[in-house]
Amino acid sequence: MKDYKELEVWKKAIELVVIVYDTVRKFPKEELYALADQIKRAAISIPSNIAEGSSRNSTKEFIQFLYIALGSTSELEIQIIIAEKLDYVRNGEHLLSYITIIKKMLNALISSLKRS
């Protein structure tokens, strides 16, 4: 299997984590251990599952971890929408478009692995 650090989707997911951390720094203090924490966990889960899955013994296992990463993108998407509605996030559209790109990349990688 390909080294996860060479995967464009992993690189994009790392960029997203950095953007997310920068964004949640601006949340109100009372949200630091609630929504902000959930958002950070979901964001970190995406590249983490890509990396873990790529080091598994089979393509089938890798695909399973990619599905988990995909689930984390949906979780993060909802949390960003909530944060936006609470006026905690000003760059929500930017984050949501990034998430959409990563979802598409994950789906394409899953499809490619299923075909091989």
N, CA, C and O atoms as CSV, one atom per row, in Angstrom:
chain,resi,resn,atom,element,x,y,z
A,1,MET,N,N,0.833,-1.198,0.000
A,1,MET,CA,C,0.000,0.000,0.000
A,1,MET,C,C,0.873,1.255,0.000
A,1,MET,O,O,2.018,1.242,0.451
A,2,LYS,N,N,0.312,2.302,-0.503
A,2,LYS,CA,C,0.993,3.575,-0.592
A,2,LYS,C,C,1.164,4.175,0.805
A,2,LYS,O,O,0.286,4.035,1.656
A,3,ASP,N,N,2.288,4.840,1.035
A,3,ASP,CA,C,2.516,5.543,2.293
A,3,ASP,C,C,1.465,6.650,2.417
A,3,ASP,O,O,1.284,7.456,1.505
A,4,TYR,N,N,0.783,6.674,3.555
A,4,TYR,CA,C,-0.300,7.650,3.736
A,4,TYR,C,C,0.159,9.084,3.548
A,4,TYR,O,O,-0.632,9.929,3.130
A,5,LYS,N,N,1.426,9.385,3.849
A,5,LYS,CA,C,1.931,10.759,3.720
A,5,LYS,C,C,2.001,11.217,2.268
A,5,LYS,O,O,2.140,12.407,1.987
A,6,GLU,N,N,1.903,10.257,1.350
A,6,GLU,CA,C,1.904,10.584,-0.081
A,6,GLU,C,C,0.492,10.814,-0.616
A,6,GLU,O,O,0.330,11.304,-1.733
A,7,LEU,N,N,-0.513,10.473,0.156
A,7,LEU,CA,C,-1.906,10.622,-0.287
A,7,LEU,C,C,-2.352,12.082,-0.198
A,7,LEU,O,O,-2.242,12.719,0.850
A,8,GLU,N,N,-2.850,12.589,-1.308
A,8,GLU,CA,C,-3.313,13.983,-1.335
A,8,GLU,C,C,-4.435,14.226,-0.330
A,8,GLU,O,O,-4.504,15.294,0.278
A,9,VAL,N,N,-5.310,13.244,-0.154
A,9,VAL,CA,C,-6.425,13.403,0.781
A,9,VAL,C,C,-5.918,13.529,2.220
A,9,VAL,O,O,-6.495,14.268,3.018
A,10,TRP,N,N,-4.852,12.819,2.551
A,10,TRP,CA,C,-4.272,12.931,3.891
A,10,TRP,C,C,-3.671,14.327,4.084
A,10,TRP,O,O,-3.851,14.945,5.134
A,11,LYS,N,N,-2.958,14.818,3.070
A,11,LYS,CA,C,-2.358,16.158,3.135
A,11,LYS,C,C,-3.443,17.218,3.313
A,11,LYS,O,O,-3.291,18.139,4.115
A,12,LYS,N,N,-4.527,17.087,2.570
A,12,LYS,CA,C,-5.649,18.030,2.650
A,12,LYS,C,C,-6.291,17.966,4.036
A,12,LYS,O,O,-6.660,18.995,4.601
A,13,ALA,N,N,-6.421,16.756,4.579
A,13,ALA,CA,C,-7.024,16.580,5.900
A,13,ALA,C,C,-6.153,17.219,6.983
A,13,ALA,O,O,-6.681,17.785,7.940
A,14,ILE,N,N,-4.850,17.137,6.848
A,14,ILE,CA,C,-3.937,17.795,7.797
A,14,ILE,C,C,-4.118,19.305,7.722
A,14,ILE,O,O,-4.164,19.977,8.752
A,15,GLU,N,N,-4.220,19.840,6.514
A,15,GLU,CA,C,-4.468,21.283,6.349
A,15,GLU,C,C,-5.769,21.684,7.046
A,15,GLU,O,O,-5.841,22.730,7.691
A,16,LEU,N,N,-6.786,20.845,6.909
A,16,LEU,CA,C,-8.076,21.117,7.543
A,16,LEU,C,C,-7.940,21.160,9.064
A,16,LEU,O,O,-8.531,22.026,9.709
A,17,VAL,N,N,-7.178,20.245,9.641
A,17,VAL,CA,C,-6.966,20.234,11.093
A,17,VAL,C,C,-6.360,21.566,11.540
A,17,VAL,O,O,-6.788,22.135,12.544
A,18,VAL,N,N,-5.376,22.058,10.807
A,18,VAL,CA,C,-4.730,23.327,11.149
A,18,VAL,C,C,-5.742,24.475,11.096
A,18,VAL,O,O,-5.776,25.318,11.992
A,19,ILE,N,N,-6.550,24.504,10.061
A,19,ILE,CA,C,-7.578,25.550,9.920
A,19,ILE,C,C,-8.589,25.451,11.055
A,19,ILE,O,O,-8.989,26.467,11.623
A,20,VAL,N,N,-9.000,24.232,11.385
A,20,VAL,CA,C,-9.970,24.019,12.465
A,20,VAL,C,C,-9.411,24.516,13.790
A,20,VAL,O,O,-10.104,25.219,14.527
A,21,TYR,N,N,-8.183,24.167,14.101
A,21,TYR,CA,C,-7.582,24.609,15.360
A,21,TYR,C,C,-7.509,26.126,15.432
A,21,TYR,O,O,-7.777,26.721,16.476
A,22,ASP,N,N,-7.144,26.750,14.315
A,22,ASP,CA,C,-7.096,28.213,14.277
A,22,ASP,C,C,-8.491,28.808,14.489
A,22,ASP,O,O,-8.641,29.838,15.146
A,23,THR,N,N,-9.489,28.161,13.936
A,23,THR,CA,C,-10.870,28.646,14.049
A,23,THR,C,C,-11.397,28.526,15.473
A,23,THR,O,O,-11.994,29.470,15.989
A,24,VAL,N,N,-11.189,27.394,16.108
A,24,VAL,CA,C,-11.766,27.193,17.445
A,24,VAL,C,C,-11.055,28.002,18.527
A,24,VAL,O,O,-11.595,28.187,19.618
A,25,ARG,N,N,-9.860,28.479,18.236
A,25,ARG,CA,C,-9.174,29.378,19.184
A,25,ARG,C,C,-10.008,30.624,19.470
A,25,ARG,O,O,-9.874,31.247,20.523
A,26,LYS,N,N,-10.857,30.970,18.531
A,26,LYS,CA,C,-11.658,32.200,18.638
A,26,LYS,C,C,-13.029,31.958,19.278
A,26,LYS,O,O,-13.815,32.893,19.428
A,27,PHE,N,N,-13.317,30.719,19.653
A,27,PHE,CA,C,-14.602,30.398,20.298
A,27,PHE,C,C,-14.659,31.023,21.690
A,27,PHE,O,O,-13.620,31.286,22.296
A,28,PRO,N,N,-15.861,31.261,22.196
A,28,PRO,CA,C,-15.985,31.750,23.577
A,28,PRO,C,C,-15.400,30.726,24.558
A,28,PRO,O,O,-15.424,29.524,24.291
A,29,LYS,N,N,-14.887,31.195,25.671
A,29,LYS,CA,C,-14.239,30.315,26.653
A,29,LYS,C,C,-15.146,29.185,27.129
A,29,LYS,O,O,-14.673,28.075,27.373
A,30,GLU,N,N,-16.445,29.454,27.263
A,30,GLU,CA,C,-17.356,28.412,27.761
A,30,GLU,C,C,-17.528,27.257,26.766
A,30,GLU,O,O,-18.062,26.207,27.123
A,31,GLU,N,N,-17.083,27.447,25.537
A,31,GLU,CA,C,-17.200,26.390,24.523
A,31,GLU,C,C,-15.918,25.589,24.335
A,31,GLU,O,O,-15.898,24.641,23.549
A,32,LEU,N,N,-14.860,25.946,25.032
A,32,LEU,CA,C,-13.581,25.287,24.805
A,32,LEU,C,C,-13.603,23.792,25.084
A,32,LEU,O,O,-12.869,23.037,24.446
A,33,TYR,N,N,-14.434,23.351,26.026
A,33,TYR,CA,C,-14.463,21.925,26.358
A,33,TYR,C,C,-15.752,21.257,25.901
A,33,TYR,O,O,-16.041,20.129,26.301
A,34,ALA,N,N,-16.507,21.925,25.091
A,34,ALA,CA,C,-17.760,21.362,24.591
A,34,ALA,C,C,-17.664,21.243,23.070
A,34,ALA,O,O,-17.011,20.335,22.556
A,35,LEU,N,N,-18.302,22.145,22.362
A,35,LEU,CA,C,-18.339,22.079,20.901
A,35,LEU,C,C,-16.938,22.165,20.289
A,35,LEU,O,O,-16.629,21.435,19.347
A,36,ALA,N,N,-16.102,23.042,20.811
A,36,ALA,CA,C,-14.748,23.193,20.263
A,36,ALA,C,C,-13.965,21.884,20.363
A,36,ALA,O,O,-13.252,21.501,19.436
A,37,ASP,N,N,-14.107,21.215,21.487
A,37,ASP,CA,C,-13.414,19.945,21.685
A,37,ASP,C,C,-13.921,18.888,20.698
A,37,ASP,O,O,-13.131,18.138,20.124
A,38,GLN,N,N,-15.231,18.834,20.507
A,38,GLN,CA,C,-15.824,17.884,19.561
A,38,GLN,C,C,-15.349,18.156,18.138
A,38,GLN,O,O,-15.054,17.230,17.383
A,39,ILE,N,N,-15.280,19.425,17.786
A,39,ILE,CA,C,-14.837,19.816,16.446
A,39,ILE,C,C,-13.389,19.385,16.222
A,39,ILE,O,O,-13.054,18.835,15.172
A,40,LYS,N,N,-12.542,19.634,17.204
A,40,LYS,CA,C,-11.134,19.244,17.068
A,40,LYS,C,C,-10.995,17.725,16.950
A,40,LYS,O,O,-10.214,17.233,16.136
A,41,ARG,N,N,-11.746,16.990,17.758
A,41,ARG,CA,C,-11.671,15.523,17.711
A,41,ARG,C,C,-12.105,14.987,16.346
A,41,ARG,O,O,-11.462,14.096,15.792
A,42,ALA,N,N,-13.191,15.531,15.811
A,42,ALA,CA,C,-13.669,15.073,14.503
A,42,ALA,C,C,-12.639,15.381,13.419
A,42,ALA,O,O,-12.378,14.548,12.551
A,43,ALA,N,N,-12.055,16.583,13.470
A,43,ALA,CA,C,-11.062,16.972,12.463
A,43,ALA,C,C,-9.829,16.075,12.532
A,43,ALA,O,O,-9.334,15.624,11.500
A,44,ILE,N,N,-9.335,15.816,13.730
A,44,ILE,CA,C,-8.149,14.977,13.905
A,44,ILE,C,C,-8.420,13.536,13.469
A,44,ILE,O,O,-7.522,12.845,12.989
A,45,SER,N,N,-9.645,13.100,13.637
A,45,SER,CA,C,-10.013,11.730,13.284
A,45,SER,C,C,-9.850,11.451,11.790
A,45,SER,O,O,-9.578,10.315,11.400
A,46,ILE,N,N,-10.011,12.462,10.966
A,46,ILE,CA,C,-9.962,12.259,9.514
A,46,ILE,C,C,-8.566,11.789,9.065
A,46,ILE,O,O,-8.452,10.686,8.529
A,47,PRO,N,N,-7.498,12.589,9.265
A,47,PRO,CA,C,-6.187,12.104,8.816
A,47,PRO,C,C,-5.686,10.912,9.635
A,47,PRO,O,O,-4.925,10.086,9.130
A,48,SER,N,N,-6.109,10.823,10.891
A,48,SER,CA,C,-5.685,9.703,11.737
A,48,SER,C,C,-6.200,8.379,11.195
A,48,SER,O,O,-5.460,7.396,11.155
A,49,ASN,N,N,-7.455,8.342,10.781
A,49,ASN,CA,C,-8.024,7.106,10.240
A,49,ASN,C,C,-7.451,6.766,8.873
A,49,ASN,O,O,-7.306,5.591,8.538
A,50,ILE,N,N,-7.126,7.777,8.083
A,50,ILE,CA,C,-6.473,7.522,6.796
A,50,ILE,C,C,-5.115,6.860,7.057
A,50,ILE,O,O,-4.768,5.866,6.419
A,51,ALA,N,N,-4.359,7.416,7.994
A,51,ALA,CA,C,-3.039,6.875,8.311
A,51,ALA,C,C,-3.136,5.462,8.887
A,51,ALA,O,O,-2.411,4.563,8.459
A,52,GLU,N,N,-4.028,5.269,9.853
A,52,GLU,CA,C,-4.158,3.954,10.468
A,52,GLU,C,C,-4.603,2.906,9.453
A,52,GLU,O,O,-4.064,1.799,9.414
A,53,GLY,N,N,-5.578,3.259,8.640
A,53,GLY,CA,C,-6.080,2.311,7.649
A,53,GLY,C,C,-5.040,1.915,6.627
A,53,GLY,O,O,-4.995,0.765,6.191
A,54,SER,N,N,-4.204,2.864,6.244
A,54,SER,CA,C,-3.192,2.558,5.219
A,54,SER,C,C,-2.144,1.581,5.724
A,54,SER,O,O,-1.467,0.936,4.924
A,55,SER,N,N,-2.000,1.462,7.031
A,55,SER,CA,C,-0.998,0.547,7.572
A,55,SER,C,C,-1.589,-0.813,7.944
A,55,SER,O,O,-0.896,-1.652,8.519
A,56,ARG,N,N,-2.839,-1.030,7.625
A,56,ARG,CA,C,-3.482,-2.319,7.889
A,56,ARG,C,C,-3.047,-3.362,6.865
A,56,ARG,O,O,-2.394,-3.040,5.872
A,57,ASN,N,N,-3.415,-4.602,7.117
A,57,ASN,CA,C,-2.944,-5.715,6.292
A,57,ASN,C,C,-3.650,-5.875,4.954
A,57,ASN,O,O,-3.126,-6.524,4.049
A,58,SER,N,N,-4.826,-5.292,4.824
A,58,SER,CA,C,-5.566,-5.535,3.589
A,58,SER,C,C,-6.243,-4.271,3.077
A,58,SER,O,O,-6.463,-3.309,3.813
A,59,THR,N,N,-6.560,-4.309,1.804
A,59,THR,CA,C,-7.299,-3.214,1.184
A,59,THR,C,C,-8.675,-3.077,1.824
A,59,THR,O,O,-9.167,-1.967,2.023
A,60,LYS,N,N,-9.294,-4.212,2.144
A,60,LYS,CA,C,-10.614,-4.188,2.774
A,60,LYS,C,C,-10.578,-3.414,4.095
A,60,LYS,O,O,-11.474,-2.618,4.374
A,61,GLU,N,N,-9.548,-3.648,4.901
A,61,GLU,CA,C,-9.415,-2.926,6.177
A,61,GLU,C,C,-9.163,-1.438,5.930
A,61,GLU,O,O,-9.716,-0.586,6.627
A,62,PHE,N,N,-8.334,-1.132,4.945
A,62,PHE,CA,C,-8.052,0.261,4.605
A,62,PHE,C,C,-9.350,0.977,4.238
A,62,PHE,O,O,-9.610,2.087,4.702
A,63,ILE,N,N,-10.148,0.339,3.410
A,63,ILE,CA,C,-11.428,0.925,3.006
A,63,ILE,C,C,-12.312,1.181,4.215
A,63,ILE,O,O,-12.974,2.217,4.291
A,64,GLN,N,N,-12.331,0.251,5.157
A,64,GLN,CA,C,-13.140,0.434,6.371
A,64,GLN,C,C,-12.712,1.682,7.133
A,64,GLN,O,O,-13.558,2.439,7.608
A,65,PHE,N,N,-11.406,1.902,7.254
A,65,PHE,CA,C,-10.909,3.095,7.948
A,65,PHE,C,C,-11.210,4.363,7.149
A,65,PHE,O,O,-11.438,5.423,7.731
A,66,LEU,N,N,-11.212,4.259,5.828
A,66,LEU,CA,C,-11.576,5.416,5.008
A,66,LEU,C,C,-13.048,5.771,5.215
A,66,LEU,O,O,-13.412,6.947,5.206
A,67,TYR,N,N,-13.890,4.759,5.402
A,67,TYR,CA,C,-15.302,5.026,5.713
A,67,TYR,C,C,-15.440,5.709,7.076
A,67,TYR,O,O,-16.298,6.573,7.255
A,68,ILE,N,N,-14.612,5.327,8.017
A,68,ILE,CA,C,-14.636,5.985,9.332
A,68,ILE,C,C,-14.219,7.449,9.173
A,68,ILE,O,O,-14.829,8.342,9.762
A,69,ALA,N,N,-13.176,7.688,8.373
A,69,ALA,CA,C,-12.739,9.062,8.104
A,69,ALA,C,C,-13.856,9.853,7.430
A,69,ALA,O,O,-14.068,11.026,7.739
A,70,LEU,N,N,-14.562,9.212,6.516
A,70,LEU,CA,C,-15.688,9.847,5.829
A,70,LEU,C,C,-16.786,10.214,6.831
A,70,LEU,O,O,-17.377,11.290,6.743
A,71,GLY,N,N,-17.052,9.320,7.777
A,71,GLY,CA,C,-18.027,9.615,8.825
A,71,GLY,C,C,-17.600,10.814,9.657
A,71,GLY,O,O,-18.431,11.634,10.050
A,72,SER,N,N,-16.318,10.913,9.923
A,72,SER,CA,C,-15.810,12.051,10.688
A,72,SER,C,C,-15.970,13.361,9.931
A,72,SER,O,O,-16.178,14.411,10.538
A,73,THR,N,N,-15.873,13.302,8.592
A,73,THR,CA,C,-16.087,14.529,7.814
A,73,THR,C,C,-17.529,14.996,7.949
A,73,THR,O,O,-17.788,16.196,8.037
A,74,SER,N,N,-18.467,14.060,7.967
A,74,SER,CA,C,-19.881,14.428,8.136
A,74,SER,C,C,-20.128,14.979,9.540
A,74,SER,O,O,-20.860,15.953,9.714
A,75,GLU,N,N,-19.515,14.352,10.527
A,75,GLU,CA,C,-19.638,14.839,11.903
A,75,GLU,C,C,-19.089,16.264,12.011
A,75,GLU,O,O,-19.720,17.135,12.610
A,76,LEU,N,N,-17.926,16.491,11.434
A,76,LEU,CA,C,-17.309,17.814,11.464
A,76,LEU,C,C,-18.172,18.832,10.730
A,76,LEU,O,O,-18.326,19.964,11.187
A,77,GLU,N,N,-18.723,18.439,9.616
A,77,GLU,CA,C,-19.586,19.323,8.830
A,77,GLU,C,C,-20.766,19.826,9.672
A,77,GLU,O,O,-21.061,21.021,9.685
A,78,ILE,N,N,-21.430,18.912,10.368
A,78,ILE,CA,C,-22.569,19.282,11.212
A,78,ILE,C,C,-22.132,20.213,12.334
A,78,ILE,O,O,-22.818,21.189,12.639
A,79,GLN,N,N,-20.999,19.913,12.944
A,79,GLN,CA,C,-20.508,20.737,14.048
A,79,GLN,C,C,-20.151,22.151,13.585
A,79,GLN,O,O,-20.374,23.121,14.309
A,80,ILE,N,N,-19.601,22.261,12.390
A,80,ILE,CA,C,-19.289,23.588,11.836
A,80,ILE,C,C,-20.580,24.349,11.550
A,80,ILE,O,O,-20.662,25.550,11.810
A,81,ILE,N,N,-21.578,23.666,11.021
A,81,ILE,CA,C,-22.878,24.309,10.769
A,81,ILE,C,C,-23.465,24.827,12.079
A,81,ILE,O,O,-23.972,25.948,12.129
A,82,ILE,N,N,-23.402,24.024,13.134
A,82,ILE,CA,C,-23.910,24.445,14.448
A,82,ILE,C,C,-23.122,25.644,14.959
A,82,ILE,O,O,-23.709,26.618,15.430
A,83,ALA,N,N,-21.802,25.581,14.868
A,83,ALA,CA,C,-20.957,26.686,15.330
A,83,ALA,C,C,-21.249,27.964,14.553
A,83,ALA,O,O,-21.217,29.062,15.107
A,84,GLU,N,N,-21.533,27.806,13.270
A,84,GLU,CA,C,-21.875,28.956,12.432
A,84,GLU,C,C,-23.199,29.576,12.887
A,84,GLU,O,O,-23.319,30.798,12.970
A,85,LYS,N,N,-24.182,28.738,13.178
A,85,LYS,CA,C,-25.487,29.225,13.627
A,85,LYS,C,C,-25.404,29.897,14.997
A,85,LYS,O,O,-26.213,30.766,15.320
A,86,LEU,N,N,-24.421,29.487,15.795
A,86,LEU,CA,C,-24.208,30.104,17.106
A,86,LEU,C,C,-23.307,31.337,17.020
A,86,LEU,O,O,-22.970,31.937,18.040
A,87,ASP,N,N,-22.921,31.710,15.803
A,87,ASP,CA,C,-22.015,32.840,15.538
A,87,ASP,C,C,-20.626,32.672,16.143
A,87,ASP,O,O,-19.985,33.654,16.516
A,88,TYR,N,N,-20.161,31.429,16.240
A,88,TYR,CA,C,-18.801,31.173,16.715
A,88,TYR,C,C,-17.819,31.130,15.555
A,88,TYR,O,O,-16.616,31.311,15.742
A,89,VAL,N,N,-18.340,30.889,14.355
A,89,VAL,CA,C,-17.498,30.705,13.179
A,89,VAL,C,C,-17.836,31.764,12.139
A,89,VAL,O,O,-19.000,31.982,11.805
A,90,ARG,N,N,-16.799,32.413,11.639
A,90,ARG,CA,C,-16.980,33.415,10.586
A,90,ARG,C,C,-16.600,32.854,9.210
A,90,ARG,O,O,-17.086,33.336,8.186
A,91,ASN,N,N,-15.747,31.853,9.190
A,91,ASN,CA,C,-15.270,31.286,7.918
A,91,ASN,C,C,-15.928,29.942,7.636
A,91,ASN,O,O,-15.301,29.050,7.064
A,92,GLY,N,N,-17.168,29.795,8.027
A,92,GLY,CA,C,-17.877,28.533,7.877
A,92,GLY,C,C,-17.911,28.019,6.448
A,92,GLY,O,O,-17.708,26.828,6.215
A,93,GLU,N,N,-18.162,28.887,5.502
A,93,GLU,CA,C,-18.227,28.465,4.092
A,93,GLU,C,C,-16.893,27.899,3.624
A,93,GLU,O,O,-16.851,26.908,2.895
A,94,HIS,N,N,-15.808,28.532,4.047
A,94,HIS,CA,C,-14.473,28.058,3.684
A,94,HIS,C,C,-14.238,26.660,4.259
A,94,HIS,O,O,-13.764,25.765,3.559
A,95,LEU,N,N,-14.569,26.483,5.520
A,95,LEU,CA,C,-14.409,25.172,6.163
A,95,LEU,C,C,-15.292,24.125,5.503
A,95,LEU,O,O,-14.842,23.009,5.241
A,96,LEU,N,N,-16.527,24.469,5.237
A,96,LEU,CA,C,-17.460,23.519,4.631
A,96,LEU,C,C,-17.023,23.123,3.219
A,96,LEU,O,O,-17.194,21.971,2.820
A,97,SER,N,N,-16.468,24.056,2.472
A,97,SER,CA,C,-15.993,23.714,1.129
A,97,SER,C,C,-14.768,22.798,1.213
A,97,SER,O,O,-14.613,21.891,0.394
A,98,TYR,N,N,-13.918,23.029,2.179
A,98,TYR,CA,C,-12.766,22.161,2.404
A,98,TYR,C,C,-13.219,20.748,2.741
A,98,TYR,O,O,-12.685,19.767,2.222
A,99,ILE,N,N,-14.215,20.663,3.620
A,99,ILE,CA,C,-14.762,19.364,4.018
A,99,ILE,C,C,-15.351,18.640,2.806
A,99,ILE,O,O,-15.154,17.435,2.645
A,100,THR,N,N,-16.060,19.360,1.969
A,100,THR,CA,C,-16.655,18.778,0.761
A,100,THR,C,C,-15.574,18.210,-0.156
A,100,THR,O,O,-15.733,17.124,-0.713
A,101,ILE,N,N,-14.488,18.939,-0.310
A,101,ILE,CA,C,-13.372,18.466,-1.138
A,101,ILE,C,C,-12.811,17.167,-0.569
A,101,ILE,O,O,-12.558,16.217,-1.311
A,102,ILE,N,N,-12.619,17.126,0.743
A,102,ILE,CA,C,-12.069,15.930,1.378
A,102,ILE,C,C,-13.040,14.754,1.237
A,102,ILE,O,O,-12.611,13.626,0.994
A,103,LYS,N,N,-14.336,15.008,1.387
A,103,LYS,CA,C,-15.330,13.936,1.189
A,103,LYS,C,C,-15.226,13.355,-0.211
A,103,LYS,O,O,-15.235,12.136,-0.381
A,104,LYS,N,N,-15.127,14.220,-1.213
A,104,LYS,CA,C,-15.016,13.763,-2.595
A,104,LYS,C,C,-13.740,12.962,-2.811
A,104,LYS,O,O,-13.749,11.947,-3.507
A,105,MET,N,N,-12.651,13.415,-2.219
A,105,MET,CA,C,-11.374,12.713,-2.349
A,105,MET,C,C,-11.431,11.343,-1.671
A,105,MET,O,O,-10.919,10.360,-2.208
A,106,LEU,N,N,-12.049,11.279,-0.499
A,106,LEU,CA,C,-12.196,10.001,0.202
A,106,LEU,C,C,-13.052,9.033,-0.607
A,106,LEU,O,O,-12.712,7.858,-0.745
A,107,ASN,N,N,-14.161,9.533,-1.138
A,107,ASN,CA,C,-15.031,8.680,-1.963
A,107,ASN,C,C,-14.304,8.168,-3.210
A,107,ASN,O,O,-14.467,7.012,-3.601
A,108,ALA,N,N,-13.506,9.032,-3.823
A,108,ALA,CA,C,-12.762,8.621,-5.011
A,108,ALA,C,C,-11.713,7.562,-4.654
A,108,ALA,O,O,-11.517,6.603,-5.401
A,109,LEU,N,N,-11.045,7.736,-3.520
A,109,LEU,CA,C,-10.046,6.756,-3.092
A,109,LEU,C,C,-10.711,5.421,-2.765
A,109,LEU,O,O,-10.203,4.362,-3.134
A,110,ILE,N,N,-11.834,5.476,-2.079
A,110,ILE,CA,C,-12.581,4.238,-1.776
A,110,ILE,C,C,-12.977,3.517,-3.064
A,110,ILE,O,O,-12.786,2.308,-3.190
A,111,SER,N,N,-13.526,4.263,-4.012
A,111,SER,CA,C,-13.926,3.662,-5.295
A,111,SER,C,C,-12.737,3.041,-6.011
A,111,SER,O,O,-12.829,1.937,-6.547
A,112,SER,N,N,-11.633,3.752,-6.014
A,112,SER,CA,C,-10.419,3.258,-6.670
A,112,SER,C,C,-9.921,1.970,-6.012
A,112,SER,O,O,-9.534,1.026,-6.701
A,113,LEU,N,N,-9.931,1.936,-4.684
A,113,LEU,CA,C,-9.482,0.739,-3.968
A,113,LEU,C,C,-10.415,-0.436,-4.185
A,113,LEU,O,O,-9.969,-1.581,-4.259
A,114,LYS,N,N,-11.700,-0.164,-4.288
A,114,LYS,CA,C,-12.678,-1.232,-4.528
A,114,LYS,C,C,-12.480,-1.861,-5.909
A,114,LYS,O,O,-12.698,-3.059,-6.090
A,115,ARG,N,N,-12.070,-1.049,-6.872
A,115,ARG,CA,C,-11.863,-1.546,-8.231
A,115,ARG,C,C,-10.589,-2.368,-8.352
A,115,ARG,O,O,-10.488,-3.232,-9.224
A,116,SER,N,N,-9.612,-2.106,-7.481
A,116,SER,CA,C,-8.299,-2.784,-7.626
A,116,SER,C,C,-8.272,-4.166,-6.987
A,116,SER,O,O,-7.247,-4.845,-7.030
